[in-house]
Amino acid sequence: MFSFSACPRIAFLGDNILREPTVAKRIWLDEVQRLFADTFETKIYVIAYTLGTSDDELPAVNDKKLIQKKVLKFRDEVLMKCTDT
């Protein structure tokens, strides 16, 4: 028997979909958050980028410059169009 409670959770952010992270994505996120300053805003940007990006499109964990570029692009193109609530 199928149950909707077993479906991955999603949220809509404008035209973007933020998906519940896979185990691989959680590991990636944990490792990446160690690379960046520990500010609230930075955490929000990195988490939103991670949840809004498919697993296979996430840059290599050791490529800090590319991650920063992609997170800032996501911030500017997606997050800046939304309210904080």
N, CA, C and O of each residue as an XYZ file, in Angstrom:
340
protein
N       0.839     -1.182      0.000
C       0.000      0.000      0.000
C       0.884      1.246      0.000
O       1.836      1.335      0.775
N       0.575      2.184     -0.850
C       1.331      3.423     -0.993
C       0.832      4.451      0.023
O      -0.369      4.568      0.271
N       1.771      5.189      0.602
C       1.401      6.232      1.554
C       2.092      7.532      1.159
O       3.302      7.561      0.935
N       1.312      8.607      1.075
C       1.901      9.902      0.746
C       2.854     10.382      1.831
O       3.715     11.219      1.562
N       2.721      9.875      3.037
C       3.626     10.292      4.108
C       5.055      9.811      3.852
O       5.998     10.297      4.476
N       5.210      8.862      2.942
C       6.538      8.357      2.613
C       7.182      9.122      1.456
O       8.343      8.878      1.124
N       6.447     10.034      0.847
C       6.995     10.820     -0.262
C       7.993     11.851      0.267
O       7.816     12.387      1.361
N       9.040     12.127     -0.510
C       9.977     13.176     -0.097
C       9.255     14.518      0.011
O       8.374     14.826     -0.791
N       9.632     15.296      0.994
C       9.029     16.611      1.169
C       9.655     17.595      0.180
O      10.848     17.533     -0.116
N       8.819     18.499     -0.321
C       9.300     19.536     -1.220
C       8.688     20.867     -0.801
O       7.651     20.917     -0.139
N       9.349     21.927     -1.199
C       8.835     23.280     -0.975
C       9.059     24.066     -2.252
O      10.025     23.831     -2.979
N       8.171     24.990     -2.515
C       8.287     25.818     -3.707
C       8.821     27.178     -3.322
O       8.357     27.810     -2.373
N       9.799     27.608     -4.075
C      10.426     28.911     -3.870
C      10.374     29.613     -5.214
O      11.285     29.484     -6.032
N       9.300     30.355     -5.433
C       9.085     30.907     -6.758
C       8.861     29.763     -7.727
O       8.005     28.909     -7.497
N       9.619     29.742     -8.804
C       9.528     28.653     -9.786
C      10.477     27.505     -9.467
O      10.561     26.543    -10.231
N      11.177     27.592     -8.372
C      12.160     26.568     -7.993
C      11.576     25.629     -6.952
O      10.726     26.005     -6.145
N      12.056     24.406     -6.995
C      11.612     23.396     -6.040
C      12.785     23.032     -5.141
O      13.859     22.667     -5.619
N      12.567     23.135     -3.837
C      13.559     22.702     -2.861
C      13.123     21.316     -2.400
O      12.008     21.132     -1.913
N      14.012     20.352     -2.558
C      13.675     18.963     -2.243
C      14.372     18.495     -0.969
O      15.485     18.917     -0.653
N      13.694     17.622     -0.259
C      14.283     17.012      0.924
C      15.607     16.369      0.505
O      15.663     15.688     -0.518
N      16.661     16.575      1.276
C      17.972     16.074      0.839
C      18.109     14.562      0.938
O      17.595     13.922      1.855
N      18.816     14.021     -0.037
C      19.205     12.618      0.017
C      20.336     12.484      1.036
O      20.858     13.485      1.527
N      20.703     11.271      1.341
C      21.829     11.054      2.253
C      23.097     11.650      1.646
O      23.878     12.291      2.348
N      23.303     11.443      0.353
C      24.489     11.991     -0.317
C      24.503     13.515     -0.236
O      25.553     14.121     -0.018
N      23.346     14.125     -0.409
C      23.272     15.583     -0.356
C      23.535     16.098      1.058
O      24.154     17.149      1.223
N      23.081     15.382      2.068
C      23.356     15.772      3.463
C      24.855     15.734      3.749
O      25.393     16.630      4.400
N      25.519     14.703      3.265
C      26.970     14.592      3.446
C      27.663     15.741      2.738
O      28.548     16.379      3.309
N      27.269     16.013      1.496
C      27.853     17.115      0.727
C      27.660     18.427      1.470
O      28.598     19.213      1.605
N      26.454     18.662      1.949
C      26.143     19.900      2.653
C      26.976     20.045      3.924
O      27.498     21.126      4.195
N      27.106     18.992      4.696
C      27.920     19.040      5.916
C      29.360     19.407      5.603
O      29.964     20.227      6.295
N      29.908     18.798      4.557
C      31.299     19.064      4.194
C      31.481     20.483      3.661
O      32.471     21.144      3.973
N      30.536     20.946      2.866
C      30.638     22.286      2.281
C      30.481     23.368      3.350
O      31.177     24.383      3.304
N      29.591     23.169      4.297
C      29.384     24.190      5.325
C      30.644     24.411      6.165
O      30.809     25.480      6.753
N      31.510     23.443      6.229
C      32.780     23.618      6.950
C      33.726     24.568      6.206
O      34.646     25.122      6.808
N      33.505     24.755      4.914
C      34.393     25.591      4.098
C      34.096     27.084      4.210
O      34.957     27.914      3.920
N      32.887     27.420      4.626
C      32.460     28.812      4.574
C      32.264     29.396      5.956
O      32.124     28.678      6.946
N      32.260     30.729      5.999
C      32.043     31.455      7.254
C      30.739     30.988      7.894
O      29.773     30.651      7.210
N      30.743     30.980      9.189
C      29.609     30.450      9.920
C      28.603     31.548     10.265
O      28.312     31.785     11.438
N      28.071     32.218      9.232
C      27.059     33.242      9.456
C      25.698     32.671      9.079
O      25.601     31.741      8.279
N      24.664     33.232      9.657
C      23.309     32.778      9.380
C      22.979     32.883      7.893
O      22.438     31.948      7.301
N      23.307     34.022      7.301
C      22.985     34.237      5.884
C      23.702     33.237      4.996
O      23.101     32.680      4.077
N      24.966     33.008      5.257
C      25.728     32.065      4.451
C      25.118     30.672      4.547
O      24.990     29.977      3.539
N      24.746     30.264      5.749
C      24.113     28.945      5.925
C      22.826     28.851      5.114
O      22.580     27.840      4.457
N      22.011     29.887      5.155
C      20.757     29.888      4.408
C      21.018     29.774      2.910
O      20.365     28.989      2.222
N      21.970     30.554      2.404
C      22.280     30.509      0.973
C      22.763     29.124      0.549
O      22.320     28.591     -0.469
N      23.661     28.550      1.323
C      24.220     27.237      0.974
C      23.139     26.156      1.065
O      23.043     25.301      0.185
N      22.337     26.192      2.110
C      21.277     25.187      2.258
C      20.257     25.305      1.127
O      19.883     24.298      0.526
N      19.804     26.520      0.833
C      18.822     26.714     -0.233
C      19.388     26.260     -1.581
O      18.704     25.579     -2.345
N      20.637     26.637     -1.870
C      21.268     26.199     -3.124
C      21.313     24.675     -3.186
O      20.986     24.079     -4.213
N      21.715     24.056     -2.099
C      21.844     22.598     -2.059
C      20.502     21.918     -2.288
O      20.416     20.977     -3.077
N      19.467     22.374     -1.620
C      18.152     21.756     -1.750
C      17.503     22.049     -3.095
O      16.618     21.312     -3.530
N      17.932     23.113     -3.753
C      17.384     23.476     -5.048
C      18.180     22.950     -6.229
O      17.866     23.254     -7.380
N      19.206     22.163     -5.949
C      20.086     21.638     -6.995
C      20.072     20.114     -6.943
O      20.122     19.527     -5.862
N      20.004     19.478     -8.100
C      20.014     18.014     -8.111
C      21.383     17.493     -7.662
O      22.403     18.162     -7.830
N      21.381     16.307     -7.096
C      22.616     15.715     -6.571
C      23.738     15.702     -7.610
O      24.887     16.018     -7.299
N      23.399     15.339     -8.831
C      24.428     15.204     -9.863
C      24.944     16.549    -10.385
O      25.931     16.575    -11.122
N      24.306     17.657    -10.024
C      24.765     18.981    -10.454
C      25.577     19.716     -9.394
O      26.096     20.801     -9.656
N      25.692     19.137     -8.200
C      26.474     19.783     -7.147
C      27.956     19.698     -7.484
O      28.432     18.636     -7.886
N      28.696     20.791     -7.329
C      30.131     20.764     -7.622
C      30.890     19.866     -6.634
O      30.376     19.523     -5.570
N      32.082     19.506     -6.995
C      32.938     18.718     -6.098
C      33.160     19.499     -4.806
O      33.331     20.717     -4.831
N      33.156     18.801     -3.695
C      33.289     19.428     -2.380
C      34.582     20.231     -2.266
O      34.619     21.241     -1.563
N      35.621     19.806     -2.933
C      36.913     20.487     -2.805
C      37.056     21.697     -3.739
O      38.109     22.335     -3.749
N      36.035     22.020     -4.511
C      36.089     23.159     -5.433
C      35.361     24.358     -4.814
O      34.262     24.717     -5.238
N      35.983     24.960     -3.819
C      35.355     26.047     -3.053
C      34.967     27.227     -3.933
O      33.897     27.807     -3.747
N      35.813     27.589     -4.881
C      35.516     28.748     -5.735
C      34.272     28.510     -6.589
O      33.440     29.403     -6.743
N      34.149     27.311     -7.138
C      32.977     27.000     -7.964
C      31.717     26.947     -7.099
O      30.666     27.439     -7.511
N      31.811     26.363     -5.923
C      30.660     26.312     -5.019
C      30.217     27.727     -4.675
O      29.029     28.045     -4.736
N      31.170     28.569     -4.314
C      30.845     29.951     -3.955
C      30.178     30.667     -5.131
O      29.198     31.388     -4.944
N      30.701     30.473     -6.326
C      30.135     31.103     -7.523
C      28.691     30.653     -7.736
O      27.818     31.475     -8.013
N      28.441     29.352     -7.608
C      27.099     28.819     -7.837
C      26.120     29.235     -6.744
O      24.958     29.529     -7.025
N      26.589     29.258     -5.503
C      25.723     29.683     -4.398
C      25.338     31.152     -4.565
O      24.175     31.514     -4.387
N      26.304     31.989     -4.903
C      26.012     33.415     -5.099
C      25.080     33.629     -6.292
O      24.204     34.492     -6.243
N      25.258     32.865     -7.343
C      24.367     32.966     -8.503
C      22.944     32.571     -8.097
O      21.984     33.242     -8.474
N      22.807     31.486     -7.329
C      21.499     31.051     -6.843
C      20.878     32.136     -5.953
O      19.690     32.442     -6.058
N      21.699     32.700     -5.090
C      21.221     33.777     -4.221
C      20.678     34.934     -5.051
O      19.568     35.410     -4.812
N      21.463     35.384     -6.025
C      21.098     36.550     -6.814
C      19.924     36.294     -7.756
O      19.080     37.169     -7.945
N      19.865     35.105     -8.346
C      18.836     34.817     -9.339
C      17.549     34.237     -8.756
O      16.487     34.356     -9.366
N      17.634     33.616     -7.592
C      16.460     32.957     -7.024
C      16.041     33.593     -5.699
O      14.912     34.064     -5.556
N      16.949     33.601     -4.745
C      16.580     34.028     -3.399
C      16.214     35.505     -3.315
O      15.332     35.869     -2.537
N      16.855     36.348     -4.080
C      16.596     37.790     -4.002
C      15.206     38.167     -4.500
O      14.744     39.283     -4.266
N      14.548     37.253     -5.175
C      13.189     37.505     -5.662
C      12.140     37.112     -4.631
O      10.946     37.322     -4.847
N      12.578     36.544     -3.516
C      11.648     36.022     -2.507
C      11.720     36.857     -1.238
O      12.703     37.556     -0.993
N      10.673     36.777     -0.441
C      10.705     37.421      0.864
C      11.335     36.464      1.865
O      11.479     35.278      1.567
N      11.705     36.938      3.021
C      12.313     36.060      4.007
C      11.284     35.236      4.775
O      11.656     34.396      5.595
N      10.010     35.462      4.525
C       8.979     34.651      5.162
C       8.371     33.688      4.182
O       7.480     32.919      4.544
